Every structure is written in C-alpha cells, then in structure tokens.
Amino acid sequence: MADSLRSHWILDSEVAFLNHGSFGACPKAVLDAQTRYRERLEREPMTFFLRDGAGLLSAARQALGDFVGADAEELAFVPNVTAGINALLHSMHFDPGDELLVSDHAYNASRNILDEVARRDGCKVVVVRIPFPIDSPERVVQLVQESVTPKTRAALLDHVTSPTGLVLPLEAMIEALHERGIEVVVDGAHAPGMLDLDLRSLGADYYAANCHKWLCSPKTAGFIYVPLPRQGEVRPRIISHGANAGLEGPARFRAEFDWTGTRDITPWLATGDAIAFLGGLLPGGWPALRERNRNLVLWAREHVARKLGVALPCPDSMVGSMAALILPASERFPARGRDSHFALHPLNTALFEQYRVEIPVHGCPGSGETLVRLSAALYNERGDYERLAEALAALL
C-alpha cells in the first residue's frame, strides 16, 4: 500500500522524507491541476484575472470552507500563515501597558510578528512556559490561565506546535480566555488535513493556517478565518486597489485580500483539487487518512524511542501526525539551544548526507535539549522510521 501511495508524489526515492511538517509535499495530480490553471492564465491573462478570477477564487474558497467548517465568505486566501498572522495582528490595536500572551513553543516567525506589534503599541509580551515533556493537555490550560492578568488583552495560540508537534487543547484554552474577555488569534499552520477541523465550533476570534502542509496543496497557499462581524477591522499588509473602491465591511475585506497586485493565484485555486484528490486515496476518505497517519507516527515514535532508550514526552492524546522526541546527550552533537531558522543542525546534515534521512533537528523550547520531529504522511511507511532509528543510534 505504502509503495503505491508514494507513487503519487515525485519525492526522491533515495530519501526517507520524514519532514512533511515543514513544507508539505504536493502530489503529481495536484501539480498537474495547478499547471492547467497556469496554462489558462497565460492563454488569456485578462480573462483569467478580470473576468474569471473572482469566480475561480470563490469556488476554491467554498471547497476550503466545506473542509474546515467555515462559511466561504469568512475565509481569505493568503500565501502562508506568516502573511496571515501579519495581517491579523497588525490589524489589532492595543494600549501601552497591555499584555499579549504567547507560549514558548510558538513558531519563530509568528512570535516575531507579535513582538513587532508589541513594540509598536508599547505592550508587554508574556510568555507561557510549557514544559516538554508534558503529562497532560489540562496542564497547558492551567498554565495559560495562570499567566493571565487584568492587563491581558490578546493571546496568540498554536493549534499544533511547530517545534514539538503538540496538539494543544485549543477549544478549552479559547473558552478560558474568552471568559476573561481576551481575544484569541490562532496559528493553525499544521491543523488543516491533520486534524478534524471545524472553525465555527472552535470559537477563535481569528485563525490562520496553511494549505501546503497537510492538505498537500501547491506551495504558497494559506488562509485566514475572520468571522463576518470582524472583517471591517482586518486588512492585508499589502494595500492595493481595494482600498479606495468605495466598499465597506465584508465587501472591502474580499476586494482587499483577493487582489494585492498581480500574483500567481494558482496555488489557491488548486487547494480544492488537493482536498478532493487526497480524500479519494483511501476507502475511508479524509477520516481514514488522518487515522492512518496518526497511527503511523504513534508507532514510529514508540519504535525510535525504544531504540534510543528515551521516554515518550507527551501522551498519545497530544499527538496528531507529528511527534517530537528528546534525543540522548551526545558529545558529537551537543545541545545548542535555540537554532537559527536558516541554519541546519549538524545532526540534520549528518542524517541526510550519510543516511539519506530528511528530518528536522532543533533545540527544545525551555531546556535547549536536542529534539527530532517525526512526520507521518501517506507516502511514509514503517521502514522509513526503522531507517531513522538505526541512523540515530549509529550517530549518537
């Protein structure tokens, strides 16, 4: 089964690719769909952008909305979560002395955006320290609640943490914060396709996510979710023709986000194709796909942990399609604390160059210990993780 599923991707057959979480991987059929959109664009650009563009984007938003549990008009396409969080946080305004909440597991780019907004408005960023290992999701809710003060105005929360792969108890955190009148912005980069997502019931004030990760769309496809009553407050960071089109509220929101200048919108249009294609690969559709990936990564982390003699750092309930492990201390590859986003860890380089295993290695939030983060996608099989375990045992 795994070999036949892998045939849908053009991934290097010599590499055990265990890093779907960073950039995703787009199937050949979805790339072909994007090519058809691009050819249509280049055959008649005026028709594509000005006659057909609005309808094409509307259809893509409808397919995405049906999948993530949101009305299509509550969604706007953006290139990625970084662009989405920029638009959302920069559209919010705070008073000097206000406090903005974030965890130490936040994605570095998103944290940088929050810090910039805090500097702009004279706010204080309060960091919730989430331990790793952690014994329960309830502990996260408790730590968030303990960090709230009368000055807390907003929180930037992860749905699935990037460095540690933890599925956080987002609904409970949102409920606890809303009881205190605190607005919640969610970085949901990894959630669509990994989790059974229903944005209507989740209750976040704002949500940003990627389609090119676990939905396997082409790169530079993301979205933001903004309920209709809040759309008058949110603007893209790139201001274009929609700014003086005489529109207000949802109409202005749509005009401004759909058109930020001439750009390739085909990754957005192919999102619907990705949802349909992946949903047809297993008899049980998307629920079966999510279950298959989760079961595989649970087996994988158990196998690698046993091989290395390390403990599992979180309960199964906090695992989706990614799982991080704390590696044993190594003189050859000492812990380095927080790594630059642009610098590959030496262990990552050794795994790739010596064993052709591609997997992210970085410092653990809080402790600085070395983490390895496993991903499980449809093209992965148990042999990939057995290869990883042997490689890590040899190197460490």
N, C-alpha and C positions, 0 to 999 in steps of 0.2 A: 504493500500500500504506500509506504513512505517514498519508495523509488518512483512510483507512478505519480505521486503528488509533486515530488521535486521536479519532475519533467515540465511542470507548468512555469518554472522560473528559469532565468538564464544565469543563475549563480554559478560561480566557478566550481566545477565538480571536484577539484582537488582540495577545496577548503571546507572545513566543518564550520559553517557560518552560524554562530550562536549569539549574534548581536542584532537580532531583528529590532530590538527596542530602540536603537539609536536612530536609524534612518529608514527602517522598514525594508521591504523588497517587493517590487511590483511584478506581478505575473505577466507573462508574454501576452496573454489575451487582452489584458488591460492596457498594456503599452500599445498594442495594435489598435485598440479603440481610440487612444489618445492620438495616434498617428492619423486616423481617419478624421478626427476633429481638426488637426493641424492642416491637413490637406484641404479640408473645406475652408478653413480660414484663408489659406494662401491663394485658393482659386478665385475668391471674391471677398477681399477684406471688408469692403463697405457693407456688403450684405451680412457677412458673418457678425461684425461688431454692432452695426447700427440697425439692421433690420431683424436679424435672428437672435442676436446676443441675449437680449432680455428674456426671451422665451426659453433659450437653452439653459441659462442660469436658473430660471425658475424651476424647470424640470429637475435639474440637478439638486437644488435645494429641497424640493419635495421628496426626492428619493432619500436624501440625507435625513430630513426631518422625520420621515416614517421610521427610519432605522434607529435614531437616537431619542425618539419620543419627544419631539418638539414640533410646533407649527412651523411650516416653511418660512413664514414671514418673521419668525423670531430669530432666524439664522442669517448670518452674513459670512461669505467666504473671505478668508484671509490667507496669505501664503503659509503661515505656520503659527504655532502658539506664541512665539516671541512677538510677532506682529500683533496678534490678538490681545495679549496681555498689555502691550504698549498702548493700544487703543483704549482698552478698558480702564487701566489705572490712570493714564493721562487725562481721561475724561472726568475723573473724580477729583473733587477739590476738598481740601482739609484746612483746618485752622492750626496756627502754631501751637505746639504742645500736644496735639492729638497723637495717639499711639496707633500704629499699624502692626498687626500680628502676622508672623510668618514662622515656619518651622525651620530647623537647621538641616532638614532633608530637602528643602526647596531646590528646584533647578537653578543653576547659577545665573542664567540669563534672566529668569523671572525675578530672582532676588535683586539683581542689578537694577531692574526697572523699578521695583518697589523702593529701593534706596534712592534712586533719582527723584521719584515723586516726593519722597520724604524730605529730601534736601530742598526741593522746590517750594514746599509749603511749610518748612520748619517743623516737621513731625519727627517723632521718635519711632524707630523700628524695634519692636520687641520680639525676640527670638524664642520660640518654644523649643526646648531641648528634648528631642525624642530619643530615648536610648535604643541602641541596637547592639546586642539582641534585645528583644522586647517580648513580653509574655502574653499580651492580650490587646485587642483593639480598644477595649474600655480604658486602658491606661492612656492612650492617646487623647481620648475625650477628656479625661481628668486633667491631663497636663495643659491642654488648651484652655479649659475653664479656669485653672489656677493662674494662668497668665493674663487673664482679662482684668482690667481696672476700669474705673469710671471714665478714664480718658480714651479707652479703646474705641476707635471709630470703624475700622475695617480690618478684614483678615484676608490674606492670600493663602489658600489651602491647596494642597495637592490631592488629587483623587488616587493616583498611583505615584509613589515617589520615584524619581529618576535614579538616584544613586543606589537605593536599597530595594527597589521593586515592591515596596509595601503597598497593599491595597488598604487605604485608610477608611475608617468608619465615617464617611463623609456626611451621610444624612444625619447622624447623631451630632456631629460637630456643628453642622449648619443650624440644627434646631437649638442647640445650646447657645450659640452666638446670637441667633435671632431673638431669643428670649431677653437678651441684653441690649437689643437694638443695634447690633453690629452688622454691617454689610459684609457679604462674603463674595469674593472673587475666586473662582476655581481654576487652577491649572490642571486640566484634564487631558494632557498630552497623550497619555497611553490608554485612556479608557475606551474610546470607541473601537469596537472589534474585540477587545479583550474582555470587557465586562458587559453585562446586560444593562444597557444604559437607558434611563427614562428621565429626561431632563425636566419634564413637567412635574413629576412627583418628587424629584430630588430637592427642589426648593432653593437652589442657589440664585443669588441676585444676578450674577454674571458667570459665564462659563466659556472657557477657551479650550480647543482641542485640535489634534492633528488627524488628518485622514491618511497621510502617507506612512503611518506606523502600522497599526494593527488592522486597518481597513485595506492596506496594501494598494492605495491609490498611487498615481504618479507623485513625485516629489513636488513640494510647494503647494500642498493642498491642506488647508486648515479651516477652522470656522470659529466664530463666536456665537454664543447664545445670549440674546438680550430680550427679555420679555417686553411686549409692546409698550407698556406704560413707561419704561425706562429708556426707550430708544431716542427720545428727544435730547437726552443728555450725552449720548455716546457718538463720538466722531472718530474717523480714521486719522492716523498720524500724517497721512499724505492728503492734503487738501487739493481738490480738483474742481471740475465743472459743477458738481452738485451743490457747492457752497452758495452759489448765487442763482440757483434755479427757481427760487421762489417757493420752495417746498418746506414743509414742517413735519415734525414727528416721524412716523414710520416711512412716509414717502421720501423725506430727506435722508433718513438712515439708509434706505435702499439705494438711492441715487449716489450717495457719497461712497458707500462701500463697494458697490458694483463697478464703479468707474473711478479708479485712482490714476488714470493715464493709460496709455497703450501698454498692454502686457499680455502674456500668454495665459489665457484662462482655461486652456485645455486640461490641466490637472484637475481643476474644479469640475469640469464637465464629465470627466472620466470617473469621478467618485461614484456615481450611480452604477457605472459598469463594474467597478470593483466590488461594490456591495452585492450585485447580482451574481457575478462570477464566483466569488468565494462562497457565497451562500449555496451554490449548486455543486460544490465539490464533494460534499459528504451527504449521505442519505438524510441525515437529520438536520441539514441546513446549518445556520449560524449557531444555534444552541449546541449542536454536536461538535462543531468546530471549536468553540470555546472550551467545551468539556475535554476534548481531545488534547488541546494544547496545555490546559491546566494539569491534567493527569500526567502528561509527559514531563512537565517541569517539576512537579512534585516528586516523581520517580527520579529525575535527574539530580535534584539537589540532595536527595537521600543517598544516591549512589556516590556522588562526588564527595559528600561529607564523610561517608563511611570510609572511602578510600584514603582520605586525608586525615582522618581521625579528628574531625572538628564537629561542633554541635550545630544543630539547626537553630538559626537565630530568631525565628518567629513561628507562631502556629500556622497550620495549613490554611486557616480561615483568612489570613492576611496575604495569601499568595494568589496571583492571577495567572499570567503567562510568563512572568519573570520571577526570578528568585536570586537573592544575593547570599553569598557565603563569606564569612570572615576567614581568611587564609591563615595558616600557621606562620609564626615568625620565621624569617629566612635571612641568613647573613648575606646571601647573594642578592636578594631583592628586599631590602629593608623597607619598613613602613615609611612613607614620605609625607603623610598628612594630606592636605587638600592639593590635588593636582590641577595644573592649568588645563582648561578645556582644550587648548590647542596642542598639548604635549602628550604623547603616548607614554604610558607607563612602561618601564623596561621589561616587566613581565609580559605585558601585552605583545611587545615586539618579539620576545623570545618564543612565545607560544605560536605566533604567526610565522616567523621565519624558520623555526626548527620543526614545528609540528603541523603547520598549516591549519591552525585553530584560530578563529577570529572571535574574540570575546572581550568586553570592556573590563579593565582593571583600574581601580582608583582607590583613593582614601575613603575611609568610613567617616561619616559625619560624627563629630564629637570626639571620637577616640583616635582617629588618624590611622587605625589599623587598615590593612590592605583587604579590599573587597574584590570579589569576582562576581559579575552579574550574568546569570544564565537567562536566555530567552528560549522559548519553545514556539515555533511556528509550524505550519503544515508541512514544510519541506524538511523538517528535522526528524531524526529517528534516534533510538537509544544508542546506536553505535557512535553518534556524534559526541555524546556525553561520556561514553566509555573512553573514547579517544582523548577527550579533555582531561578526565581523571588520571589517565596514565601519564599524560604530558605534565600535569601539575605535580604529580608525585615524583617524577623524574627531576623536574626543575627545582622543586623546593626541598 
